[in-house]
């Protein structure tokens, strides 16, 4: 353990080699496909373009359910 010093541990070059590529790409849009919803107000990025219709349907269901909860006023 010749290079086991604090300076060597803190160097980004040595840490970068240990981090998997999937972790380094988190937040990256590489390989993602945009799904534009609400007339351009909302954009969702998905990894599988064949699930675009399913994503749109799920989003519409969530939006309608969310507004239904707020529209019901409970009388006390």
Secondary structure as UniProt FT lines:
FT   TURN            2..3
FT   HELIX           6..10
FT   HELIX           12..16
FT   TURN            17..18
FT   HELIX           21..24
FT   TURN            25..27
FT   TURN            30..31
FT   STRAND          33..37
FT   HELIX           38..40
FT   STRAND          42..46
FT   HELIX           49..51
FT   HELIX           52..71
//
